C-alpha cells in the first residue's frame, strides 16, 4: 500500500525548484516567492487532510483495467513513436517481436513495414485487442522474463513503456538477447527515470472504487546500460526526448484540483505552477534505447 498526499507532492515540487535556484538557475525574488508560497500551502486547509491510501496493483490486473482506455490520448506515444519508427526504418524487414505488446501499437507499425510480427504480453485483455488490431500477427500470453519464443528466432525486439514495470532489468534484457539472431536489434522506450521519481505512474480505479497504481520501479539510466552489457548487447543509441518549452504553462498542465484522483499528480501542478515549471523544465519525458547483439 502507498500513501499519496497532495501537499507532499506540491512541497516536493517547491523543494526541487529551490534546489535548482540554489545552484544558480534562479535569483532572490524567485526564492522568496517560493518560500512565501510554501507558507501559503501549509496553511491551505483543503490540502491538510487530503492524503489517500493507494494500492500497488500488478501489471496483469492494472492493464486489465487500463486496456479499455489505453489507446486514448497518451502523450508518451508522441515521444517514443518518432524515434522508434526512425530506427526501425533503417532496419531490413524480418521477424519482429513486440515484447509487452499491449494493444498492438508497435506490432501494427512493424507489420506495416513488412515484418512478420510476434507479440507477447502478460495481459489477456491487451492481447485480445492486439489480435483485432493486427490479424496476421502471432500473439502469445507470456512474461518478459520467460518469453514463449525460441532461441535465436527473431531479428528485432521492440519493447515500449514496459520495463519500468519489472523489478529487475537483467532477466528481461537477457531474454531479449536469447531470442535474437546474431546481429539482431533491441529498441526499448520507457518513462524517464526522472519522471518515475516524480510519480509519473499509471493510475487505475479498482472494482470497489478505491485508487491504485500499477507497480513501477525506478531504474536509473546506468541500470539499463549495465543490464544490456551483461546480456551481451551493445549500445547503439540513446535518446531522451523532452517536452517543448512553453513560457505560459507549466510542463505538466492542469488546474489546481484534488479531484478526480486519476488526474494526480498532473492536476496538483496548479497549486504551484511556477515551482513546477522550474522543477521539471528541460527534464526528459522518456528514455529510448537501441541495442544490438553482435553478429
C-alpha positions in Angstrom: 0.0 0.0 0.0 1.2 3.5 -0.9 0.3 6.8 0.8 -0.2 9.8 -1.5 -0.6 13.2 0.0 -1.1 16.2 -2.4 0.7 18.5 0.0 3.7 16.3 -0.1 3.7 16.4 -3.9 3.5 20.2 -4.2 6.0 20.7 -1.4 8.3 18.3 -3.3 8.0 20.5 -6.4 8.9 23.5 -4.3 11.9 21.7 -3.0 13.1 20.7 -6.5 12.7 24.2 -7.7 14.6 25.6 -4.7 17.4 23.2 -5.3 17.8 24.5 -8.9 17.8 28.0 -7.6 20.4 27.1 -5.1 22.7 26.1 -7.9 22.2 29.5 -9.6 19.4 29.0 -12.1 17.1 31.5 -10.3 17.6 34.6 -8.2 16.5 36.1 -4.9 13.0 37.1 -6.0 12.2 33.5 -7.1 13.5 32.0 -3.8 11.4 34.5 -1.7 8.3 33.7 -3.8 8.8 30.0 -3.3 9.2 30.3 0.5 6.1 32.5 0.7 4.1 30.0 -1.4 5.2 27.2 0.8 3.8 29.0 3.8 0.6 29.5 2.0 0.4 25.8 1.0 1.0 24.8 4.6 -2.0 26.9 5.7 -4.3 25.6 3.0 -6.9 23.5 4.8 -8.1 21.8 1.7 -4.7 20.1 1.4 -4.2 19.3 5.1 -6.3 16.1 5.2 -6.3 15.1 1.6 -3.9 12.1 1.7 -5.1 8.8 0.4 -4.1 5.1 0.7 -3.3 3.8 -2.8 -3.0 0.1 -3.6 0.0 -1.1 -5.7 -1.5 -3.1 -8.5 0.3 -5.8 -10.5 0.6 -5.3 -14.3 -2.0 -8.1 -15.2 -4.7 -6.5 -13.0 -3.6 -3.0 -13.8 -3.6 -3.4 -17.6 -6.9 -5.3 -17.5 -8.4 -2.1 -16.1 -6.4 0.2 -18.3 -6.9 -1.8 -21.6 -10.3 -0.2 -22.1 -8.8 3.3 -22.5 -5.1 2.6 -23.2 -5.3 3.7 -26.8 -6.9 7.0 -25.8 -4.8 10.2 -25.8 -1.4 9.4 -24.3 1.4 11.9 -24.6 4.1 9.2 -24.1 3.2 7.9 -27.6 4.1 11.3 -29.1 7.7 11.0 -27.7 8.6 7.4 -28.5 6.9 6.7 -31.8 9.0 9.1 -33.9 12.3 7.8 -32.6 11.4 4.1 -32.6 10.0 4.4 -36.1 13.1 6.2 -37.3 15.3 3.4 -36.0 13.1 0.7 -37.4 13.0 2.4 -40.8 16.8 1.8 -41.2 16.5 -2.0 -40.5 15.6 -4.7 -43.0 12.2 -6.5 -42.6 12.4 -9.8 -40.8 10.8 -11.4 -37.7 10.0 -8.8 -35.1 8.9 -9.3 -31.5 6.7 -6.7 -29.9 7.5 -7.5 -26.3 4.8 -6.3 -23.8 2.9 -5.5 -27.0 -0.2 -4.2 -25.2 -2.9 -3.4 -27.7 -0.5 -3.8 -30.6 0.5 -0.2 -31.2 4.0 -1.1 -32.4 3.0 -4.5 -33.8 0.8 -2.8 -36.3 3.6 -0.4 -37.3 6.0 -3.3 -37.7 3.6 -5.3 -39.8 3.1 -2.3 -42.0 6.8 -2.2 -42.7 6.8 -5.8 -43.8 7.9 -7.6 -40.6 6.5 -10.9 -39.6 5.2 -10.0 -36.1 5.2 -11.9 -32.9 3.6 -10.2 -29.8 3.9 -11.2 -26.2 2.1 -9.7 -23.2 1.0 -10.8 -19.7 -2.4 -9.2 -20.1 -5.1 -11.3 -21.9 -7.2 -8.2 -22.2 -4.4 -6.3 -24.1 -3.7 -9.3 -26.3 -7.4 -9.6 -27.3 -7.2 -6.0 -28.6 -3.9 -6.6 -30.3 -5.2 -9.6 -32.2 -8.1 -7.5 -33.6 -5.7 -4.7 -34.5 -3.1 -7.0 -36.2 -5.0 -10.0 -37.5 -1.9 -11.6 -39.2 0.2 -11.3 -36.0 1.1 -14.2 -33.8 0.2 -13.1 -30.2 1.2 -15.1 -27.2 0.5 -14.8 -23.5 3.7 -14.7 -21.6 6.1 -12.9 -19.2 9.0 -10.7 -20.3 11.3 -12.8 -18.0 10.3 -16.1 -19.7 9.4 -15.3 -23.3 7.5 -18.0 -25.1 9.8 -17.5 -28.1 12.5 -19.9 -29.4 16.3 -19.1 -29.1 17.7 -17.1 -31.9 14.4 -16.8 -33.8 13.8 -13.0 -34.2 15.7 -10.2 -35.9 14.2 -7.3 -33.9 12.7 -6.8 -30.4 10.7 -3.7 -29.6 9.6 -3.1 -26.1 7.7 0.1 -25.3 6.6 1.5 -21.9 7.1 -1.8 -20.0 10.5 -2.2 -18.4 9.7 0.3 -15.7 7.1 -2.3 -14.5 9.7 -5.0 -13.9 11.7 -5.0 -10.6 15.0 -6.2 -12.3 16.1 -5.4 -15.8 18.7 -8.2 -16.0 16.5 -11.2 -16.7 14.4 -9.3 -19.3 17.4 -8.0 -21.3 18.9 -11.5 -21.1 15.7 -12.9 -22.6 15.8 -10.3 -25.4 19.4 -11.4 -26.2 18.4 -15.0 -26.1 15.6 -14.8 -28.7 17.7 -12.6 -31.1 19.6 -13.9 -34.0 23.3 -12.7 -34.2 23.3 -9.1 -35.4 19.7 -8.5 -34.2 18.4 -5.3 -32.6 16.5 -4.3 -29.5 14.6 -1.0 -29.2 13.1 0.0 -25.8 11.3 3.1 -24.6 10.3 3.9 -21.0 9.1 6.7 -18.9 12.4 8.5 -18.0 13.8 7.7 -14.5 13.3 11.4 -13.6 9.6 11.1 -14.4 9.2 7.8 -12.4 10.8 9.6 -9.5 8.2 12.4 -9.8 5.3 10.0 -9.7 4.5 9.6 -13.4 3.0 6.2 -12.7 -0.2 4.8 -14.4 -3.3 5.2 -12.1 -6.3 2.8 -12.0 -9.6 2.6 -10.2 -10.2 -0.8 -8.5 -13.5 -2.6 -8.7 -14.6 -1.1 -5.3 -13.7 2.4 -6.4 -10.5 2.7 -4.4 -7.4 4.1 -6.1 -4.5 2.1 -7.3 -1.3 2.5 -9.3 0.4 -0.1 -11.5 3.6 -1.3 -9.8 6.5 0.7 -11.2 10.2 0.6 -10.4 12.8 3.3 -10.6 15.6 2.1 -12.9 18.5 4.6 -13.4 19.9 5.3 -16.8 23.0 3.3 -15.9 20.8 0.3 -14.9 19.7 -0.1 -18.5 23.3 0.0 -19.7 24.6 -2.4 -17.2 21.8 -4.9 -17.8 22.3 -4.7 -21.6 26.1 -5.2 -21.3 25.6 -8.2 -19.0 23.3 -9.7 -21.6 25.9 -9.3 -24.3 24.2 -6.3 -26.1 26.0 -3.3 -27.4 24.6 0.2 -27.0 23.9 1.8 -30.4 21.8 4.8 -29.4 20.1 6.6 -26.5 17.6 9.4 -26.8 15.9 11.4 -24.0 13.0 13.4 -25.7 11.7 16.3 -23.7 8.5 18.4 -23.9 8.8 21.6 -25.9 9.2 24.6 -23.5 6.0 26.7 -23.2 6.5 30.0 -21.4 2.9 30.4 -20.5 2.2 27.0 -18.9 3.9 24.5 -16.6 5.2 21.4 -18.3 2.5 19.2 -16.7 -0.7 21.1 -17.2 -4.0 21.1 -15.3 -5.9 23.3 -13.0 -5.4 23.1 -9.2 -7.7 20.2 -8.3 -7.9 17.4 -5.7 -10.4 15.5 -7.8 -10.6 13.3 -9.6 -7.8 11.3 -8.1 -6.9 9.8 -11.5 -5.5 13.2 -12.6 -2.9 13.2 -9.8 -0.2 14.3 -10.0 -0.9 16.5 -13.1 -3.8 18.3 -11.6 -1.8 19.2 -8.5 0.7 21.2 -10.5 -1.9 24.1 -10.5 -1.2 24.5 -6.7 2.4 25.5 -7.5 2.7 26.2 -11.3 5.9 28.3 -11.1 7.7 25.8 -8.9 6.5 23.0 -11.3 7.9 24.8 -14.3 11.2 25.4 -12.6 11.4 21.9 -11.2 10.9 20.0 -14.4 11.9 22.4 -17.1 14.1 20.7 -19.6 13.6 17.3 -17.9 13.2 14.4 -20.4 9.9 12.6 -20.7 11.1 9.3 -21.9 14.3 7.3 -22.4 14.7 5.4 -25.7 17.5 2.8 -26.2 18.8 1.0 -29.3 20.9 -2.1 -28.5 22.4 -4.7 -30.8 23.5 -8.3 -30.4 26.9 -8.6 -32.1 27.0 -10.7 -35.3 
